[in-house]
Amino acid sequence: EELSSSQELLETGIKVIDLMCPFAKGGKVGLFGGAGVGKTVNMMELIRNIAIEHSGYSVFAGVGERTREGNDFYHEMTDSNVIDKVSLVYGQMNEPPGNRLRVALTGLTMAEKFRDEGRDVLLFVDNIYRYTLAGT
């Protein structure tokens, strides 16, 4: 494969993101913030927009998620009619650290599969702090 020196932008459909901090296709973006500021809502909106507007796929790796959080996320994806465009991988808080650590790697493998098929894919790893804890 040849590498291109030009940068293609991903249109997220969220105006403030597209204007203030556009995402580069193939790039990495971190979404950091305190509890209750809307990170999960932002992720759900990104997943919905990519699935509906771009026919893209998303992989969500929930590292150390609470059962309730995973259940809520699943039902939100189902209610938005995008569950067929989302792969969900969970390693819950009550599981051993080794299991939780592998969740992000499993999500990455799934995202690479979609990429290799030529599909647009977003990979979400939530929560990077819990991922770090699982690896120590």
The first five atom37 places (N, CA, C, CB, O) and aatype in JSON, in Angstrom:
{
  "aatype": [6, 6, 10, 15, 15, 15, 5, 6, 10, 10, 6, 16, 7, 9, 11, 19, 9, 3, 10, 12, 4, 14, 13, 0, 11, 7, 7, 11, 19, 7, 10, 13, 7, 7, 0, 7, 19, 7, 11, 16, 19, 2, 12, 12, 6, 10, 9, 1, 2, 9, 0, 9, 6, 8, 15, 7, 18, 15, 19, 13, 0, 7, 19, 7, 6, 1, 16, 1, 6, 7, 2, 3, 13, 18, 8, 6, 12, 16, 3, 15, 2, 19, 9, 3, 11, 19, 15, 10, 19, 18, 7, 5, 12, 2, 6, 14, 14, 7, 2, 1, 10, 1, 19, 0, 10, 16, 7, 10, 16, 12, 0, 6, 11, 13, 1, 3, 6, 7, 1, 3, 19, 10, 10, 13, 19, 3, 2, 9, 18, 1, 18, 16, 10, 0, 7, 16],
  "atom_mask": [
    [1, 1, 1, 1, 1],
    [1, 1, 1, 1, 1],
    [1, 1, 1, 1, 1],
    [1, 1, 1, 1, 1],
    [1, 1, 1, 1, 1],
    [1, 1, 1, 1, 1],
    [1, 1, 1, 1, 1],
    [1, 1, 1, 1, 1],
    [1, 1, 1, 1, 1],
    [1, 1, 1, 1, 1],
    [1, 1, 1, 1, 1],
    [1, 1, 1, 1, 1],
    [1, 1, 1, 0, 1],
    [1, 1, 1, 1, 1],
    [1, 1, 1, 1, 1],
    [1, 1, 1, 1, 1],
    [1, 1, 1, 1, 1],
    [1, 1, 1, 1, 1],
    [1, 1, 1, 1, 1],
    [1, 1, 1, 1, 1],
    [1, 1, 1, 1, 1],
    [1, 1, 1, 1, 1],
    [1, 1, 1, 1, 1],
    [1, 1, 1, 1, 1],
    [1, 1, 1, 1, 1],
    [1, 1, 1, 0, 1],
    [1, 1, 1, 0, 1],
    [1, 1, 1, 1, 1],
    [1, 1, 1, 1, 1],
    [1, 1, 1, 0, 1],
    [1, 1, 1, 1, 1],
    [1, 1, 1, 1, 1],
    [1, 1, 1, 0, 1],
    [1, 1, 1, 0, 1],
    [1, 1, 1, 1, 1],
    [1, 1, 1, 0, 1],
    [1, 1, 1, 1, 1],
    [1, 1, 1, 0, 1],
    [1, 1, 1, 1, 1],
    [1, 1, 1, 1, 1],
    [1, 1, 1, 1, 1],
    [1, 1, 1, 1, 1],
    [1, 1, 1, 1, 1],
    [1, 1, 1, 1, 1],
    [1, 1, 1, 1, 1],
    [1, 1, 1, 1, 1],
    [1, 1, 1, 1, 1],
    [1, 1, 1, 1, 1],
    [1, 1, 1, 1, 1],
    [1, 1, 1, 1, 1],
    [1, 1, 1, 1, 1],
    [1, 1, 1, 1, 1],
    [1, 1, 1, 1, 1],
    [1, 1, 1, 1, 1],
    [1, 1, 1, 1, 1],
    [1, 1, 1, 0, 1],
    [1, 1, 1, 1, 1],
    [1, 1, 1, 1, 1],
    [1, 1, 1, 1, 1],
    [1, 1, 1, 1, 1],
    [1, 1, 1, 1, 1],
    [1, 1, 1, 0, 1],
    [1, 1, 1, 1, 1],
    [1, 1, 1, 0, 1],
    [1, 1, 1, 1, 1],
    [1, 1, 1, 1, 1],
    [1, 1, 1, 1, 1],
    [1, 1, 1, 1, 1],
    [1, 1, 1, 1, 1],
    [1, 1, 1, 0, 1],
    [1, 1, 1, 1, 1],
    [1, 1, 1, 1, 1],
    [1, 1, 1, 1, 1],
    [1, 1, 1, 1, 1],
    [1, 1, 1, 1, 1],
    [1, 1, 1, 1, 1],
    [1, 1, 1, 1, 1],
    [1, 1, 1, 1, 1],
    [1, 1, 1, 1, 1],
    [1, 1, 1, 1, 1],
    [1, 1, 1, 1, 1],
    [1, 1, 1, 1, 1],
    [1, 1, 1, 1, 1],
    [1, 1, 1, 1, 1],
    [1, 1, 1, 1, 1],
    [1, 1, 1, 1, 1],
    [1, 1, 1, 1, 1],
    [1, 1, 1, 1, 1],
    [1, 1, 1, 1, 1],
    [1, 1, 1, 1, 1],
    [1, 1, 1, 0, 1],
    [1, 1, 1, 1, 1],
    [1, 1, 1, 1, 1],
    [1, 1, 1, 1, 1],
    [1, 1, 1, 1, 1],
    [1, 1, 1, 1, 1],
    [1, 1, 1, 1, 1],
    [1, 1, 1, 0, 1],
    [1, 1, 1, 1, 1],
    [1, 1, 1, 1, 1],
    [1, 1, 1, 1, 1],
    [1, 1, 1, 1, 1],
    [1, 1, 1, 1, 1],
    [1, 1, 1, 1, 1],
    [1, 1, 1, 1, 1],
    [1, 1, 1, 1, 1],
    [1, 1, 1, 0, 1],
    [1, 1, 1, 1, 1],
    [1, 1, 1, 1, 1],
    [1, 1, 1, 1, 1],
    [1, 1, 1, 1, 1],
    [1, 1, 1, 1, 1],
    [1, 1, 1, 1, 1],
    [1, 1, 1, 1, 1],
    [1, 1, 1, 1, 1],
    [1, 1, 1, 1, 1],
    [1, 1, 1, 1, 1],
    [1, 1, 1, 0, 1],
    [1, 1, 1, 1, 1],
    [1, 1, 1, 1, 1],
    [1, 1, 1, 1, 1],
    [1, 1, 1, 1, 1],
    [1, 1, 1, 1, 1],
    [1, 1, 1, 1, 1],
    [1, 1, 1, 1, 1],
    [1, 1, 1, 1, 1],
    [1, 1, 1, 1, 1],
    [1, 1, 1, 1, 1],
    [1, 1, 1, 1, 1],
    [1, 1, 1, 1, 1],
    [1, 1, 1, 1, 1],
    [1, 1, 1, 1, 1],
    [1, 1, 1, 1, 1],
    [1, 1, 1, 1, 1],
    [1, 1, 1, 0, 1],
    [1, 1, 1, 1, 1]
  ],
  "atom_positions": [
    [[0.83, -1.19, 0.0], [0.0, 0.0, 0.0], [0.87, 1.25, 0.0], [-0.94, 0.0, 1.2], [1.94, 1.28, 0.61]],
    [[0.4, 2.26, -0.69], [1.12, 3.52, -0.71], [0.54, 4.45, 0.34], [1.05, 4.17, -2.1], [-0.67, 4.47, 0.58]],
    [[1.42, 5.2, 0.96], [0.99, 6.18, 1.94], [0.75, 7.51, 1.24], [2.03, 6.34, 3.08], [1.5, 7.89, 0.34]],
    [[-0.28, 8.19, 1.66], [-0.61, 9.49, 1.09], [-0.15, 10.59, 2.04], [-2.12, 9.59, 0.81], [-0.26, 10.45, 3.26]],
    [[0.35, 11.67, 1.47], [0.78, 12.79, 2.32], [-0.38, 13.73, 2.64], [1.9, 13.57, 1.63], [-0.26, 14.6, 3.5]],
    [[-1.51, 13.55, 1.95], [-2.67, 14.4, 2.23], [-3.48, 13.81, 3.38], [-3.56, 14.56, 0.98], [-3.45, 12.61, 3.63]],
    [[-4.18, 14.67, 4.07], [-4.97, 14.28, 5.23], [-6.46, 14.42, 4.9], [-4.6, 15.14, 6.47], [-6.92, 15.5, 4.53]],
    [[-7.2, 13.33, 5.02], [-8.63, 13.36, 4.77], [-9.35, 13.48, 6.1], [-9.1, 12.09, 3.99], [-9.02, 12.78, 7.06]],
    [[-10.34, 14.37, 6.16], [-11.07, 14.6, 7.4], [-12.32, 13.74, 7.47], [-11.44, 16.07, 7.54], [-12.96, 13.47, 6.46]],
    [[-12.64, 13.31, 8.68], [-13.84, 12.53, 8.93], [-14.94, 13.49, 9.36], [-13.59, 11.44, 10.01], [-14.81, 14.17, 10.37]],
    [[-16.01, 13.53, 8.6], [-17.14, 14.38, 8.96], [-17.98, 13.63, 9.98], [-17.98, 14.79, 7.7], [-18.63, 12.63, 9.65]],
    [[-17.98, 14.11, 11.22], [-18.66, 13.41, 12.3], [-20.15, 13.71, 12.36], [-18.04, 13.76, 13.61], [-20.92, 12.92, 12.91]],
    [[-20.57, 14.82, 11.8], [-21.97, 15.22, 11.91], [-22.26, 15.99, 13.19], [0.0, 0.0, 0.0], [-23.39, 16.41, 13.42]],
    [[-21.25, 16.16, 14.03], [-21.38, 16.99, 15.24], [-20.66, 18.29, 14.93], [-20.78, 16.27, 16.54], [-19.43, 18.33, 14.85]],
    [[-21.43, 19.36, 14.75], [-20.89, 20.6, 14.21], [-19.72, 21.17, 15.0], [-21.97, 21.62, 14.14], [-18.74, 21.63, 14.41]],
    [[-19.82, 21.14, 16.31], [-18.75, 21.74, 17.12], [-17.45, 20.95, 16.96], [-19.16, 21.79, 18.6], [-16.37, 21.55, 16.97]],
    [[-17.52, 19.64, 16.82], [-16.31, 18.84, 16.6], [-15.74, 19.1, 15.21], [-16.61, 17.33, 16.77], [-14.54, 19.33, 15.06]],
    [[-16.61, 19.08, 14.2], [-16.15, 19.29, 12.83], [-15.52, 20.67, 12.64], [-17.31, 19.11, 11.86], [-14.64, 20.84, 11.8]],
    [[-15.97, 21.67, 13.4], [-15.45, 23.03, 13.27], [-14.21, 23.25, 14.14], [-16.52, 24.03, 13.65], [-13.19, 23.74, 13.66]],
    [[-14.29, 22.88, 15.41], [-13.24, 23.23, 16.37], [-12.07, 22.24, 16.38], [-13.83, 23.32, 17.75], [-10.92, 22.66, 16.52]],
    [[-12.35, 20.96, 16.25], [-11.26, 19.96, 16.29], [-11.61, 18.8, 15.38], [-11.01, 19.46, 17.75], [-11.95, 17.71, 15.85]],
    [[-11.53, 19.01, 14.07], [-11.9, 17.95, 13.14], [-11.02, 16.71, 13.31], [-11.81, 18.45, 11.7], [-9.84, 16.81, 13.64]],
    [[-11.63, 15.55, 13.06], [-10.92, 14.28, 13.17], [-10.31, 13.93, 11.82], [-11.88, 13.15, 13.65], [-10.97, 14.04, 10.78]],
    [[-9.06, 13.52, 11.82], [-8.41, 13.04, 10.6], [-8.7, 11.55, 10.45], [-6.87, 13.31, 10.63], [-8.6, 10.8, 11.42]],
    [[-9.06, 11.13, 9.25], [-9.26, 9.7, 9.01], [-7.95, 8.98, 9.27], [-9.78, 9.42, 7.56], [-6.89, 9.41, 8.81]],
    [[-8.04, 7.88, 10.0], [-6.85, 7.12, 10.34], [-6.1, 7.66, 11.55], [0.0, 0.0, 0.0], [-5.07, 7.11, 11.92]],
    [[-6.61, 8.72, 12.15], [-5.94, 9.33, 13.29], [-6.43, 8.8, 14.62], [0.0, 0.0, 0.0], [-7.27, 7.9, 14.69]],
    [[-5.9, 9.38, 15.67], [-6.28, 9.02, 17.04], [-6.76, 10.27, 17.74], [-5.1, 8.36, 17.81], [-6.16, 11.34, 17.6]],
    [[-7.83, 10.14, 18.51], [-8.39, 11.26, 19.25], [-8.72, 10.79, 20.65], [-9.65, 11.84, 18.54], [-9.27, 9.7, 20.83]],
    [[-8.39, 11.59, 21.64], [-8.74, 11.28, 23.02], [-9.86, 12.19, 23.48], [0.0, 0.0, 0.0], [-9.86, 13.39, 23.21]],
    [[-10.82, 11.62, 24.16], [-11.93, 12.39, 24.73], [-11.84, 12.22, 26.24], [-13.33, 11.91, 24.16], [-12.2, 11.18, 26.79]],
    [[-11.37, 13.27, 26.9], [-11.14, 13.2, 28.34], [-12.04, 14.19, 29.05], [-9.66, 13.48, 28.67], [-12.3, 15.29, 28.54]],
    [[-12.53, 13.81, 30.21], [-13.35, 14.72, 31.0], [-13.81, 14.04, 32.27], [0.0, 0.0, 0.0], [-13.69, 12.82, 32.42]],
    [[-14.33, 14.82, 33.16], [-14.81, 14.31, 34.43], [-16.13, 13.57, 34.28], [0.0, 0.0, 0.0], [-16.7, 13.49, 33.19]],
    [[-16.59, 13.03, 35.39], [-17.85, 12.29, 35.4], [-19.02, 13.23, 35.11], [-18.06, 11.58, 36.76], [-19.09, 14.34, 35.63]],
    [[-19.93, 12.77, 34.27], [-21.16, 13.5, 34.01], [-21.05, 14.66, 33.04], [0.0, 0.0, 0.0], [-21.95, 15.5, 33.0]],
    [[-19.97, 14.74, 32.26], [-19.83, 15.87, 31.33], [-20.3, 15.53, 29.91], [-18.39, 16.32, 31.29], [-20.32, 16.41, 29.05]],
    [[-20.67, 14.27, 29.65], [-21.25, 13.92, 28.35], [-20.36, 13.12, 27.43], [0.0, 0.0, 0.0], [-20.61, 13.08, 26.22]],
    [[-19.33, 12.47, 27.95], [-18.45, 11.68, 27.1], [-19.2, 10.52, 26.44], [-17.27, 11.13, 27.91], [-19.05, 10.29, 25.24]],
    [[-19.99, 9.81, 27.21], [-20.73, 8.66, 26.67], [-21.78, 9.11, 25.66], [-21.39, 7.86, 27.79], [-21.97, 8.46, 24.64]],
    [[-22.45, 10.21, 25.94], [-23.44, 10.76, 25.0], [-22.75, 11.13, 23.69], [-24.16, 12.0, 25.61], [-23.28, 10.86, 22.61]],
    [[-21.58, 11.73, 23.8], [-20.82, 12.1, 22.61], [-20.43, 10.86, 21.8], [-19.56, 12.88, 23.01], [-20.54, 10.86, 20.58]],
    [[-19.99, 9.8, 22.48], [-19.64, 8.55, 21.8], [-20.85, 7.96, 21.09], [-19.06, 7.54, 22.79], [-20.76, 7.52, 19.94]],
    [[-21.99, 7.93, 21.77], [-23.2, 7.36, 21.17], [-23.61, 8.15, 19.93], [-24.35, 7.34, 22.19], [-24.04, 7.56, 18.94]],
    [[-23.47, 9.46, 19.98], [-23.83, 10.29, 18.83], [-22.85, 10.06, 17.68], [-23.84, 11.78, 19.23], [-23.27, 10.0, 16.52]],
    [[-21.58, 9.93, 17.98], [-20.59, 9.62, 16.93], [-20.89, 8.28, 16.27], [-19.17, 9.61, 17.52], [-20.86, 8.17, 15.04]],
    [[-21.19, 7.28, 17.07], [-21.5, 5.95, 16.54], [-22.73, 6.01, 15.64], [-21.73, 4.94, 17.68], [-22.74, 5.45, 14.55]],
    [[-23.77, 6.69, 16.1], [-25.0, 6.81, 15.33], [-24.74, 7.53, 14.0], [-26.08, 7.55, 16.13], [-25.18, 7.07, 12.95]],
    [[-24.04, 8.65, 14.06], [-23.78, 9.43, 12.85], [-22.93, 8.66, 11.84], [-23.1, 10.73, 13.2], [-23.21, 8.69, 10.64]],
    [[-21.9, 7.98, 12.31], [-21.04, 7.23, 11.4], [-21.82, 6.08, 10.76], [-19.79, 6.69, 12.15], [-21.65, 5.8, 9.58]],
    [[-22.65, 5.41, 11.55], [-23.44, 4.28, 11.02], [-24.47, 4.75, 10.0], [-24.14, 3.54, 12.16], [-24.61, 4.14, 8.94]],
    [[-25.18, 5.81, 10.31], [-26.28, 6.24, 9.45], [-25.8, 7.08, 8.27], [-27.29, 7.04, 10.27], [-26.22, 6.85, 7.14]],
    [[-24.92, 8.04, 8.52], [-24.5, 8.97, 7.46], [-23.41, 8.39, 6.56], [-24.01, 10.25, 8.08], [-23.34, 8.72, 5.37]],
    [[-22.54, 7.53, 7.11], [-21.39, 7.04, 6.35], [-21.38, 5.53, 6.15], [-20.13, 7.45, 7.04], [-20.45, 5.0, 5.55]],
    [[-22.4, 4.84, 6.63], [-22.46, 3.37, 6.57], [-21.19, 2.75, 7.16], [-22.65, 2.9, 5.12], [-20.74, 1.7, 6.71]],
    [[-20.65, 3.41, 8.16], [-19.43, 2.93, 8.8], [-19.74, 2.03, 9.98], [0.0, 0.0, 0.0], [-20.89, 1.89, 10.39]],
    [[-18.7, 1.42, 10.5], [-18.82, 0.51, 11.64], [-18.1, 1.1, 12.84], [-18.26, -0.88, 11.29], [-17.17, 1.9, 12.69]],
    [[-18.52, 0.69, 14.0], [-17.87, 1.1, 15.24], [-17.64, -0.12, 16.11], [-18.72, 2.16, 15.98], [-18.44, -1.05, 16.13]],
    [[-16.54, -0.08, 16.84], [-16.23, -1.11, 17.81], [-16.08, -0.4, 19.15], [-14.92, -1.92, 17.43], [-15.3, 0.54, 19.29]],
    [[-16.84, -0.86, 20.14], [-16.79, -0.28, 21.48], [-16.19, -1.31, 22.42], [-18.2, 0.17, 21.96], [-16.77, -2.38, 22.63]],
    [[-15.04, -0.99, 23.0], [-14.38, -1.87, 23.97], [-14.57, -1.25, 25.35], [-12.86, -2.06, 23.64], [-13.94, -0.25, 25.68]],
    [[-15.44, -1.85, 26.14], [-15.73, -1.36, 27.49], [-14.83, -2.05, 28.5], [0.0, 0.0, 0.0], [-15.1, -3.19, 28.9]],
    [[-13.77, -1.38, 28.9], [-12.79, -1.95, 29.84], [-13.21, -1.59, 31.26], [-11.35, -1.43, 29.54], [-13.21, -0.42, 31.63]],
    [[-13.56, -2.6, 32.04], [-13.94, -2.35, 33.43], [-15.28, -1.66, 33.58], [0.0, 0.0, 0.0], [-15.51, -0.94, 34.55]],
    [[-16.17, -1.89, 32.63], [-17.5, -1.27, 32.69], [-18.35, -1.91, 33.78], [-18.2, -1.39, 31.34], [-18.14, -3.07, 34.15]],
    [[-19.28, -1.15, 34.27], [-20.29, -1.7, 35.17], [-21.35, -2.39, 34.31], [-20.92, -0.57, 36.09], [-21.58, -1.99, 33.17]],
    [[-21.98, -3.41, 34.86], [-23.0, -4.15, 34.11], [-24.1, -3.21, 33.63], [-23.59, -5.27, 34.97], [-24.55, -3.32, 32.49]],
    [[-24.53, -2.31, 34.48], [-25.59, -1.37, 34.13], [-25.17, -0.49, 32.95], [-25.94, -0.49, 35.33], [-25.97, -0.25, 32.05]],
    [[-23.92, -0.01, 32.94], [-23.43, 0.84, 31.86], [-23.44, 0.09, 30.53], [-22.02, 1.35, 32.17], [-23.86, 0.63, 29.5]],
    [[-22.97, -1.14, 30.55], [-22.96, -1.95, 29.33], [-24.36, -2.22, 28.82], [0.0, 0.0, 0.0], [-24.62, -2.15, 27.62]],
    [[-25.27, -2.52, 29.73], [-26.66, -2.78, 29.37], [-27.31, -1.53, 28.79], [-27.45, -3.26, 30.6], [-28.0, -1.6, 27.77]],
    [[-27.09, -0.39, 29.42], [-27.65, 0.88, 28.92], [-27.12, 1.2, 27.53], [-27.32, 2.03, 29.89], [-27.87, 1.62, 26.66]],
    [[-25.83, 0.99, 27.33], [-25.21, 1.28, 26.03], [-25.79, 0.39, 24.94], [-23.68, 1.1, 26.11], [-26.09, 0.85, 23.84]],
    [[-25.95, -0.89, 25.25], [-26.53, -1.83, 24.29], [-27.95, -1.4, 23.9], [-26.56, -3.26, 24.89], [-28.29, -1.37, 22.72]],
    [[-28.76, -1.06, 24.89], [-30.14, -0.66, 24.6], [-30.2, 0.66, 23.83], [-30.94, -0.54, 25.89], [-31.08, 0.85, 22.99]],
    [[-29.29, 1.57, 24.1], [-29.24, 2.82, 23.35], [-28.9, 2.56, 21.88], [-28.2, 3.79, 23.96], [-29.49, 3.17, 20.99]],
    [[-27.98, 1.65, 21.62], [-27.62, 1.3, 20.24], [-28.79, 0.6, 19.54], [-26.36, 0.4, 20.23], [-29.03, 0.82, 18.35]],
    [[-29.51, -0.24, 20.28], [-30.67, -0.93, 19.72], [-31.77, 0.07, 19.4], [-31.19, -2.0, 20.7], [-32.37, 0.01, 18.33]],
    [[-32.05, 0.98, 20.33], [-33.09, 1.98, 20.12], [-32.76, 2.91, 18.96], [-33.29, 2.8, 21.39], [-33.67, 3.41, 18.29]],
    [[-31.48, 3.15, 18.7], [-31.05, 4.03, 17.61], [-30.99, 3.29, 16.27], [-29.69, 4.63, 17.92], [-30.67, 3.89, 15.24]],
    [[-31.3, 1.99, 16.28], [-31.27, 1.15, 15.07], [-29.88, 1.09, 14.42], [-32.27, 1.67, 14.06], [-29.78, 1.02, 13.2]],
    [[-28.83, 1.11, 15.23], [-27.48, 0.99, 14.69], [-26.74, -0.21, 15.26], [-26.69, 2.26, 14.97], [-25.54, -0.36, 15.05]],
    [[-27.45, -1.07, 15.98], [-26.79, -2.21, 16.64], [-26.13, -3.14, 15.62], [-27.8, -2.99, 17.48], [-25.16, -3.82, 15.96]],
    [[-26.64, -3.18, 14.39], [-26.03, -4.04, 13.37], [-24.73, -3.44, 12.81], [-27.01, -4.26, 12.24], [-24.04, -4.11, 12.04]],
    [[-24.4, -2.22, 13.19], [-23.17, -1.56, 12.75], [-22.19, -1.36, 13.9], [-23.5, -0.21, 12.12], [-21.18, -0.67, 13.74]],
    [[-22.47, -1.98, 15.05], [-21.64, -1.81, 16.24], [-21.25, -3.17, 16.81], [-22.38, -0.96, 17.31], [-22.09, -4.06, 16.93]],
    [[-19.98, -3.3, 17.14], [-19.52, -4.48, 17.87], [-19.19, -4.03, 19.29], [-18.26, -5.15, 17.18], [-18.45, -3.07, 19.49]],
    [[-19.75, -4.73, 20.26], [-19.55, -4.38, 21.67], [-18.73, -5.48, 22.34], [-20.91, -4.19, 22.4], [-19.07, -6.66, 22.25]],
    [[-17.66, -5.09, 23.01], [-16.81, -6.01, 23.75], [-16.69, -5.46, 25.17], [-15.39, -6.19, 23.07], [-16.35, -4.3, 25.36]],
    [[-16.98, -6.31, 26.16], [-16.94, -5.84, 27.54], [-16.06, -6.73, 28.41], [-18.34, -5.79, 28.12], [-16.06, -7.95, 28.28]],
    [[-15.33, -6.1, 29.29], [-14.63, -6.75, 30.39], [-15.07, -6.04, 31.64], [0.0, 0.0, 0.0], [-14.61, -4.93, 31.93]],
    [[-15.95, -6.64, 32.38], [-16.6, -5.93, 33.48], [-15.71, -5.83, 34.7], [-17.9, -6.62, 33.85], [-14.72, -6.55, 34.84]],
    [[-16.08, -4.92, 35.58], [-15.28, -4.61, 36.77], [-15.01, -5.83, 37.65], [-15.96, -3.56, 37.58], [-13.97, -5.9, 38.31]],
    [[-15.94, -6.78, 37.66], [-15.79, -7.93, 38.55], [-14.9, -9.03, 37.95], [-17.15, -8.51, 38.87], [-14.68, -10.05, 38.59]],
    [[-14.39, -8.83, 36.75], [-13.54, -9.82, 36.1], [-12.08, -9.59, 36.46], [-13.73, -9.78, 34.57], [-11.7, -8.49, 36.85]],
    [[-11.26, -10.63, 36.35], [-9.83, -10.48, 36.66], [-9.16, -9.44, 35.74], [-9.11, -11.84, 36.52], [-9.6, -9.24, 34.61]],
    [[-8.1, -8.79, 36.23], [-7.42, -7.76, 35.43], [-6.98, -8.25, 34.05], [-6.23, -7.25, 36.18], [-7.05, -7.49, 33.08]],
    [[-6.52, -9.49, 33.95], [-6.08, -10.01, 32.65], [-7.2, -10.03, 31.63], [0.0, 0.0, 0.0], [-6.97, -9.73, 30.45]],
    [[-8.4, -10.38, 32.06], [-9.56, -10.37, 31.15], [-9.87, -8.95, 30.7], [-10.79, -11.0, 31.83], [-10.12, -8.71, 29.51]],
    [[-9.86, -8.02, 31.64], [-10.17, -6.62, 31.3], [-9.11, -6.05, 30.35], [-10.25, -5.76, 32.57], [-9.44, -5.28, 29.44]],
    [[-7.86, -6.42, 30.57], [-6.77, -5.93, 29.72], [-6.96, -6.38, 28.28], [-5.42, -6.41, 30.26], [-6.69, -5.62, 27.35]],
    [[-7.42, -7.61, 28.09], [-7.57, -8.16, 26.74], [-8.76, -7.59, 25.97], [-7.72, -9.66, 26.82], [-8.85, -7.75, 24.75]],
    [[-9.67, -6.93, 26.66], [-10.85, -6.37, 25.99], [-10.45, -5.34, 24.94], [-11.79, -5.72, 27.02], [-10.95, -5.38, 23.82]],
    [[-9.54, -4.44, 25.28], [-9.11, -3.42, 24.32], [-8.41, -4.06, 23.13], [-8.17, -2.4, 25.0], [-8.6, -3.63, 21.99]],
    [[-7.61, -5.09, 23.38], [-6.92, -5.77, 22.28], [-7.9, -6.52, 21.39], [-5.87, -6.74, 22.84], [-7.71, -6.58, 20.17]],
    [[-8.92, -7.1, 21.98], [-9.97, -7.77, 21.19], [-10.7, -6.76, 20.32], [-10.96, -8.51, 22.12], [-10.96, -7.02, 19.15]],
    [[-11.04, -5.61, 20.9], [-11.69, -4.54, 20.14], [-10.81, -4.08, 18.99], [0.0, 0.0, 0.0], [-11.31, -3.85, 17.88]],
    [[-9.52, -3.93, 19.24], [-8.59, -3.51, 18.2], [-8.54, -4.53, 17.07], [-7.18, -3.31, 18.79], [-8.52, -4.16, 15.89]],
    [[-8.51, -5.81, 17.4], [-8.51, -6.86, 16.39], [-9.77, -6.81, 15.54], [-8.38, -8.24, 17.05], [-9.71, -6.97, 14.32]],
    [[-10.91, -6.57, 16.17], [-12.16, -6.48, 15.42], [-12.14, -5.26, 14.49], [-13.37, -6.38, 16.39], [-12.57, -5.35, 13.34]],
    [[-11.64, -4.13, 14.99], [-11.57, -2.92, 14.17], [-10.63, -3.13, 12.98], [-11.1, -1.72, 15.02], [-10.91, -2.67, 11.87]],
    [[-9.52, -3.82, 13.21], [-8.59, -4.1, 12.11], [-9.23, -4.97, 11.04], [-7.34, -4.79, 12.65], [-8.96, -4.8, 9.85]],
    [[-10.08, -5.89, 11.45], [-10.79, -6.75, 10.48], [-11.7, -5.91, 9.58], [-11.63, -7.82, 11.22], [-11.7, -6.08, 8.36]],
    [[-12.46, -4.99, 10.19], [-13.31, -4.1, 9.38], [-12.46, -3.24, 8.45], [-14.18, -3.21, 10.29], [-12.81, -3.05, 7.29]],
    [[-11.36, -2.72, 8.97], [-10.46, -1.89, 8.16], [-9.92, -2.68, 6.97], [-9.3, -1.37, 9.01], [-9.88, -2.17, 5.85]],
    [[-9.5, -3.92, 7.22], [-8.95, -4.76, 6.16], [-9.99, -5.09, 5.09], [-8.39, -6.04, 6.75], [-9.63, -5.38, 3.95]],
    [[-11.26, -5.05, 5.47], [-12.34, -5.25, 4.5], [-12.65, -3.98, 3.73], [-13.6, -5.75, 5.21], [-13.53, -3.98, 2.87]],
    [[-11.93, -2.88, 4.02], [-12.13, -1.62, 3.31], [-13.26, -0.78, 3.86], [0.0, 0.0, 0.0], [-13.74, 0.13, 3.19]],
    [[-13.7, -1.06, 5.07], [-14.8, -0.31, 5.68], [-14.26, 0.8, 6.58], [-15.71, -1.25, 6.49], [-13.16, 0.69, 7.13]],
    [[-15.04, 1.86, 6.71], [-14.72, 2.9, 7.68], [-15.1, 2.37, 9.06], [-15.47, 4.24, 7.37], [-16.18, 1.82, 9.24]],
    [[-14.21, 2.54, 10.02], [-14.46, 2.01, 11.36], [-13.92, 2.97, 12.41], [-13.82, 0.6, 11.53], [-12.85, 3.56, 12.25]],
    [[-14.68, 3.11, 13.48], [-14.25, 3.86, 14.66], [-14.05, 2.88, 15.79], [-15.28, 4.97, 15.05], [-14.88, 1.99, 16.01]],
    [[-12.95, 3.02, 16.52], [-12.68, 2.19, 17.69], [-12.76, 3.06, 18.93], [-11.29, 1.49, 17.58], [-12.06, 4.08, 19.03]],
    [[-13.6, 2.67, 19.87], [-13.74, 3.38, 21.14], [-13.25, 2.47, 22.25], [-15.22, 3.82, 21.39], [-13.66, 1.32, 22.35]],
    [[-12.37, 2.98, 23.1], [-11.92, 2.26, 24.29], [-12.32, 3.09, 25.49], [-10.36, 1.99, 24.27], [-11.83, 4.21, 25.68]],
    [[-13.22, 2.56, 26.28], [-13.73, 3.27, 27.45], [-13.6, 2.34, 28.64], [-15.22, 3.74, 27.24], [-14.35, 1.36, 28.7]],
    [[-12.83, 2.54, 29.47], [-12.21, 3.68, 30.06], [-10.7, 3.44, 30.05], [-12.74, 3.93, 31.49], [-10.24, 2.41, 30.54]],
    [[-9.94, 4.35, 29.5], [-8.5, 4.16, 29.35], [-7.81, 4.07, 30.7], [-7.89, 5.29, 28.52], [-6.79, 3.39, 30.84]],
    [[-8.34, 4.75, 31.7], [-7.78, 4.67, 33.06], [-7.92, 3.25, 33.6], [-8.49, 5.69, 34.0], [-6.97, 2.71, 34.17]],
    [[-9.09, 2.66, 33.43], [-9.29, 1.28, 33.9], [-8.44, 0.3, 33.1], [-10.78, 0.89, 33.8], [-7.99, -0.72, 33.62]],
    [[-8.21, 0.61, 31.82], [-7.32, -0.22, 31.0], [-5.9, -0.19, 31.57], [-7.32, 0.27, 29.53], [-5.24, -1.22, 31.68]],
    [[-5.45, 1.0, 31.94], [-4.12, 1.14, 32.52], [-4.02, 0.39, 33.85], [-3.78, 2.62, 32.73], [-3.02, -0.28, 34.11]],
    [[-5.05, 0.49, 34.66], [-5.06, -0.22, 35.94], [-5.01, -1.73, 35.74], [-6.3, 0.16, 36.74], [-4.35, -2.44, 36.49]],
    [[-5.72, -2.22, 34.73], [-5.75, -3.67, 34.48], [-4.39, -4.19, 34.07], [-6.78, -4.0, 33.4], [-4.07, -5.35, 34.31]],
    [[-3.58, -3.33, 33.45], [-2.27, -3.76, 32.97], [-1.15, -3.63, 33.97], [0.0, 0.0, 0.0], [-0.02, -4.02, 33.69]],
    [[-1.45, -3.07, 35.15], [-0.37, -2.88, 36.14], [-0.39, -3.94, 37.21], [-0.47, -1.52, 36.78], [0.45, -3.92, 38.11]]
  ]
}
